[in-house]
Amino acid sequence: MDAMHNPEAETLERKLLVERQLEGLRRTLARVRANSAYRARLGDVAPEEICSLEEWRRLPFLTKEALRDGYPYGLACAPREAFRRVHMSSGTTGNPILNPYTPGDIAQWAEVMARCYRAAGVTAEDIIQVTPSFGLFTGGFGFHYGAEAIGAMVIPIGGGRTLLQLKLMRELRATVLAAIATYPLRLIEVAREERFDLRSLALRVGIFGSEPWSDELRARIEQALGIKTFDLIGMTETGGPGMGIDCRARAGIHVWEDHYYVEVIDPRGGAPVPDGSEGELVVTTLTREGLPLVRYRTHDLTRVVSRDRCACGRTHLRIDRLRGRTDDMVIYRGVNFYPRQVEELLLRHAGVGPEYQIVLETAEGAERMTVLVEVEPGLDPGTGERIRRELQDLLGLAPDLRWLGPGEIPRREGKAQRVLDTRPR
């Protein structure tokens, strides 16, 4: 059994865990009903009427659009004077989603992040380099609070300055790298450009999240940095990173069920899907105070892997690694696919780099798809034809492939831009 931050909570028997969830659901419903706008959305369901998890499905879904329409405090469920912090999403397609935090919310965030660190084998003896930014984005602060909760040392460098990141890792002997999932690619790239010896680092663990990343990309990062990686989930709406993480058994991502109740539904009709079937992740928060969520549709695609006790000893359910988002789906000539499917296929080939971009455009009245791929010098000439054939078999598509040298695809701070769609709407 693995060492844990909160063994009593993390190993609750299923019956007790369900009882604790029901208590949390009733508490959350009572809290949100105190907000007239939230109550109007939910109807007249009273907390005492929720006697089973199935009855929770009587309540309507909460959407991203509803949270944006409530900007800034329309759906907040605590008085303004109770707030100590706000974080928010980027708001690139409308109002941002603003999440106000009470002292209780900050303590809850530290608790779940501490559990995530311990699930990844991180202890008070570790030195954690936090590379996500500190600001309205939740990433940096979440990693920081969790590290303090387990008593580890923090290097709070934040985003960017990649060569400095590498130097500090080496000089301060950082053992844990906390990052957006694709940032390790930038570290590896700069190390190659600057002839920085990655073997001089003391890193042993990487905790990455904020965007879907494939098993193939995970293997490349682990091999280049000589680390064991862990997949962290969470978002601004749920309070930031820390909702769950995979453990060293790598048998799915543990969701901390005493803090979050999750469902997996059919994205089209909203009906629940059986365990093992893929669908959209829906989250209800059980312990958040400033902005509780009731059946929030995340758009993330996953499935329930197991509700049984894991080899690590934890009893909280496990979901599959996030495969993509319903709103990330690409539709090209009537075919639906996700960028991660293309990434998985590309990275199975030697000499093909992890940086790629799917370009969709209209030329001479017809749609065209080009996959830009960075490759190493001396790539096997037959690789392109093999990739084209595999894309045809997988997606029924035959896009143009264009090889680029290392570094030719533009980089940007934050999440990688995998799709560039210039087609008229």
N, C-alpha and C positions, 0 to 999 in steps of 0.2 A: 504494500500500500504506500502511495506517495505521501510525503509530508504535505500538510495543508495549512492554510491560514486560519480557517474556521472549521475544524473537523466536525463539530456537532452539526452545523448547518449543512455542510457539504456531503454528509453521509446519511442524511435523514432517510428513513424507510419511506417507500412510496406512499403509503397510507398517511403518514404524518406530513409528508411534503404536500400532498393534495389538501389536507386540512389547513396547512399554513397558507397555501395559495388561495383557498376560499376566503379565509380571513382577510387576506390582502386585497382580493377582488371587492369584497364588501366595503372595506376601508377606502379603497380608491373610488368606488361609486359614490359613497357618502361625500367624499371630498369634492368630486367634480359637480355633484348636484347643488353645491353651495354657489356655483357660478351659474347665473341665469342663462347665459348664452350656451354653455355646455349642457345644462339641464334640458334646454329646449331641443337639443339634438337627440337626446337619449330617450325622451318620452317619460312615462311615469313609472318605470321599473324602480322599485325600492330595494335598498341593499339587503334587507331581510328576505327578499324573494329569491335571492341567489343561493340555492341550496346544493347545486352541483355545478361542475365545470361546463356541462352541456348547456345549462340554462344561461350561461354567459353569452351564448351565441344568439340570444334574443336581441342583444343590443346592436345598433348599427355600427358600421365601420367608420373610423376616423381617417380622413385623407390628408395628404400633404396640402391640397388646396385649401382645406378648412383651416389648417394651422397658419397658412400664409394670410388668409382673409382675416384671421384674428390678430394680426400684427398690430401693435407690439404686445399688449397684455390682454387681448380679448378673451383668451381661454385660460389665462393664469388662474390658479386656484389657491392663492395665498395673498394676503394684503401686501401692497407695495413696500411697506416698511419692513417686511420679513425678508426681502431679497438682499442677498449679499453679492451676487454675481449674475451676469448674463453672458451667454454664448449664443451664437447664431450661425445658420448656414449662409452660403454665399449669396443666395437670392438672385442668381443670374437670370432666372426666368420669371421674375415678379418679386413681390415682397419676400424678404428673408424669413426663415422660421426662427423666431427668438425664443430661447429657453431660459427662464429666470430660475435661479438656484437659491434655495434657503440654506441655512447652516446644516439642516438635516440632509439636504440633497448632496452637499459637498462631502459630508461624512459617508453617505451611502456610496458615492462615487469612489471614494478612497477604499471602502470595504471591498467592492466587487473587483476593483483593479488589483488590490492586494491578493485576492484569490487567484486572479489570472497570472500574476507573477509567480506565485507558489506552484501553480499547475505547470508552469514552464520550468520549474526547478530553480527559480531565482530565490536567493536568500539574502540575509542582511550582510553577508560577506561580499556581495557583488557590487560592481560599479556600473551604473546604468547611464548610457549616453542617450539623451532624449533629443531626437532630431526633428520631430514635427514642430511646427511653429507654436509659439505661445501668444495667444491673442483671442479673438472671437472664435477661431477654430478650436474645437475641444481637445484635439490630440495631445498637445504638449502638457497641458495641465493634468489631464487624466493620468498619463504616465508618471508625472511628478508626484501627484497625491498618492498613488499606489506604492511608489518607491519609498516615500516617507513612511507609509503605514507599515511596511515590512522592515524598516530601519536600514535600507540600503543607501549607499552614496549615489548622488545624482550629478551628472554633468548636463546642465540645462541649456545646451547650445542653441536649440531651436533649428529653424530651417535654413538651407543654403550653406554657402561657404564650405564647399565639399572638401577642398584640400585641407582646410583648417580642421574639419571634422576628422579626417584621417590622422592628422598629426596629433590631435588631442587624444584620440583613441589609443594611439601608440604610447604617447608620453604619460598619460594618466592611467594606462592599463585598464581601459574599459573592458568589461566582460560581457555586457549585455547591450545590444543595439535595439533601440525602439524606433520604429520608422513607419512611414507610409510604404505600402507593399512594393512599389517600384523604385523607391529611393536607393536600395542596395545596388541596383543596376548602375546608378550614377556614381556611387562610391567605387564600384569595380572599374568603371570606365575611366574615371579620373586617376585612379591608381595606375592603370595601364599607361595613360598619357604622361603621367609624372614619374613613371618608373618607381612607384612606391611599392615596397614589398609587403603584400598583404599577410605574408607569413610572420611578419614582425608584430602583428596584433595579438592581443590576449583574448579576443572575443570567443565566446563559446555558445551564446544564445542570441537569437534574433526574434523579436516579437513584432509582427507586421500586420497592418490592417488598412482600413479605409477604402480599399478597392479590391475587386476580385482578382485573384492570382492563381494560376494553374499549378498542378503538381509538377509539371515539366519546368516551369519557372522556379518553383521552390527548389527543385533538385539542382538547377544551375547555380542559384545563390548559395546554397549550402556547400556545394563543391568549391566555389570560388573563395568563399570566406572561411570555410572550415568550421561551420557552426551548425547547430540544430535550430530549426525555425519553428515558430508557433503562430497560428492564424487567430488573430484577435478580431472580434466583432463588436459593433456598437455604432451609434450615430448621434448627431446633435439632438434629435428628437427624444431618444431614450436616455439622454444625459451624457452621451459621449462614449468613448471606448470603455469596454469592461463588461458588456452584457454577456460575453462568453468567450471561450478560448479552447483550442484543442490541447489535450494533455500529451504526455510522452507516449501513451499507448497509441496515439494517432488513430482513434476509432470514432472520430466525429468531434464536433465542437460542443463542449458542455455549456448549456445555458443555465445561469444561476436562477433556478425556478422559484426560490423564495423571494426574489426581487422582480422577476419578469415571467409573465404567463404568455406562452407562445402557441400559436396555431399555424397550420399550413393549409391554405385554401386554394381552390381552383381560381386562377387569376381572372377568368372570364365571368363566371357566375357567382363566385364567392362561397361556394359550398365547401365544407371541409373535405380534405382528401385523406385516404388511409395512410398510416405510417408506412414509410418506404416509397411513397409516390411523391414526385416533385410537384411543387406549387409555390405560391407566394407566402412569404413569412409575414405573420400578423403578430403584433406585440402589444400587450397590456402591461403597464408598470404597476407594481404592487406596493412600492415604498417611496416613490417620488412625490414631492409636495408642490413644487412651484408650477410644473406643467405635467400633471399625470396624463398618461395616454390610455384610452379605452379602445381596444381593437384597432390599433393603428396599422394601416396597410403600408408596409415598408417598400414594396416593389422588389425586394430581394428574393431570388429563387433558391430554394433548398428543399430538403426533405427530412423527416424525422428518421434518424438512423436506429436509435434504440432508446428504450426507457428502462433498461435493466442496469444493474450495477456495472460500472466499468472496471477494467483490470486495475486502474489506478485507485479504486476504492470509492470513487464518487458515485452518487446515485442520481444526480441531476441528468435530465434527458440530454441526448446528443443529437445534433442536427448535422447534416452534411455541410462541407465547405460551400460558401455561396458561389453559385455558378455564374451569376450575372444578375441583371435587373430587368424587370419587364419593360422599363422605359429605356433600356440600352439595346433592346432588340433592333437589329438592322433588317429592313425589308428591301429586297432588291429583286426586281423582276418576279415578284410574287413568292420569293423564297424568304423565310424568316430564319435568322441565325443570330448568334451572339459572338462578340469579338473573342471571348475566351476560347471558343471552339477553334477559331483560326490560330490562336496562340498555341494551343495544345498541339495542333498538327505541325506548325512550323518548328517548334522547339524539339521535335523528335528527330530532327535532321542535324547531323554534325556540320559545323561551319556556318550555321544559320544563327545570327545573334538574337537576343531577346527584344530588340527594339523593332517595331513594325507599325505601320499605319494603313488603315483601310480607307481609300479615297473613293468617294462616290460622286459622280458628276454627270452632267448631261452634255453630250457633244453631238452636233448635227441632228438634234431631235431625238436621240436615243440615249438611254442610261448606260453608263460605263463604270466598271469597278476595277480599280487597280490596287494591288497590295504592294506597298513599299516595304522592303525588307533589308535590314542591314546584315551583310554577310562578311565573313572573313576572307582575306585574300587566298586564292588557290582553291576556292570552292569547287567540288566535284561538278563538272558540267552537266551531269545528268540529274542533279538535284532539282532543278526547276521543273523538269518534266514530271518527276515523281510527285512533287508537291501539287502540280496542276491536276494530275490524275487523282490524288487523294482528296483534293478539294472537290473534284467532280463527284467522286464516290460519296463523300460526306454530305455535301450540300446540294449537289446537282448543279453546280456553277463552275464556270471556267474563267475566272478573272485574269486580267493581265497581271503578270509578276514583274516587278522592277527591282533589280538588285542595287543596293547603295552600299557605300563604304561605311565603316564605323564612324559614328558621330554626324552623319548627314541628315538624319531625321531631327528636326528642331526639338530641343528639350525645353520644358517649362517647369517652374517650381510647382510642387504639389502633384496631383494625380496626372498620370500620363494621358494624353489625348490619342486614343486608339482609332477613332473614326473621324474623318473629315468629310462631311456631307455638304456639298454645294448645290445639290439639286434644288430646283425651285419648289417651293411648298404649295 
